[in-house]
Amino acid sequence: MDKELIAKASITIKSSTSHVWNALTDPTMIKQYMFGANAISDWKEGSSILWKGEWQGKLFEDKGVILHYEPGQTLQFNHYSPLSGQPDLPENYHTVTIQLSEEGAHTHLTLTQDNNASDQEREHSEQNWNMMLRTLKQLMEKS
């Protein structure tokens, strides 16, 4: 894995920062934009986070730990997926950082994911995150 190969995705959502933040931390909302995953966490720094669901016909249970939690601004967690085929070792975890900034009546969301093994993996991660963010935007802007 390479800490320097960082996947990046960003989007501007016509919604308040507090509304977008709620969508990032409410399991009912998460399920609607994150590939149907059930997110389980108490949303405190140092706490575990699990994502359970089915993706492309395969059951998954991804996991991580919340590393930084600053309501309305930053959510950072590490992430491991058994679907990666890699062993559950610290060097096989990604760090995902989501940052929000208010831009008038809009919220700009920036997401980064480090520790991608190759440019191909980085590009694949960017595609998945961008798809998720587009779904989040659609959800936020219709409600």
N, C-alpha and C positions, 0 to 999 in steps of 0.2 A: 504494500500500500504506500501511497505517496501523499504526505500531508500537503504538498504543494499543488496537487491536482484537485482543484476546488470547483465543484459544480455550483453554478449561480443561476438564480431565477428571481425575477421581480415583476411586480404588477402594481398598478394604481387602481384602487377600488373607490367607487363613488359611495362612500359610507364613512361614518365616524370611526375614529381609532378605537373607541370603547366597544363599538359594535363588532369590529373586526377582531379585536382581542377576545371578546366573548366567543366568537366562532372558533378561535384557535384553542380554547380551553374547555369548551362545552362538548362532552361526548356525543350528545344528540346531533349537534351541528357537525362535528368532525366526521361522523359516519356518512353524512350527506356529501362531503367533498373529498374524503380521503379513501377512495376505493372501497367504501362500505365497511371500513375497519371499525371495530369497537375499541375505543381508547379507554384505558383504565389507569387512573392516577389520582393522587390528592393534590397535585399541582404545587408542590413545595420543593424548594431546592434540596437535593439529596434524595428525593423520593424516586421510586421506580415508576416507569411508565411502560405499559404493555399495549400493543395493537394486535387484535385478534380478528381474523376474517378469512376470506377466500379470495385469491387472486388468480385469474386465468385457470380456474378449476383446481387450484391447489390451496389447501388450508395452510394458514401461516399464523405464527405467533412471534412477532417481532418484539424486541425489548430494548430498554435503555434506562437512563437515569437523568433526571432534570438537573442540569448543571447551573443554570442561571434563570431566574424568574423575576422579571421586573414588570409588573402589570402595566399594560398599555404601551410597552416599549420593546422589551426583549424577552424572548423565550429561547433557551438553548438547552439541548439535550444530546446525549450520545445515543446511537442507534445500532442495533445488530439484527440482522435477518438471517435465520437458518437457510432461507432460500438462496442465499449468496453462495452456498456450498463451502464456505470457509468455516473453520472451527471457531467456537465461541471463546475467543481470546481477545484481550484488550486491543491488540494491534489490528483487529478486524472490525472495530467499531468506527462509525462515522460520527463526527460532531456536526450537528445541524443547528444553525443559528438563524432565528427569524427576528427581524427588526422592523418596527413600525415607526412611521413618521407622519405627522399630520400635515396635510397640504390643503388648507382651506376646508372645504366640505369633503375632501378626499383623504384617503389613507394610502400611503406608499408602503408596500411590503417588500422587503428584500430578504432572500433566503440563500444561505450558503451551506454546502455540505463538503467537508474535507475528507481526506484519506481515501480517495478513489485510486484504484489499482492501475488504471490506464486512461488514456484519452477517451477510448471507447466507453469505458464505464462512466466516466465523467459526463460524456454526452448523453448516455442513457439516463443517468440520474437527472440531468437538466430537463430532458424530455418529460420524465415522470413528474418532476416538481412543477414544471410549467403547465402540464395538463391539470394537476391538482389545483394550482393557483387560478387557472381560468374557471374551473368549476366553482371554487370559492367565490370568485368575483361575480359569477352569474347568480349564485345563491344570495350573496350580500345585496346585490343591486335589485333583486326582485322583491326583497322583504323590507 
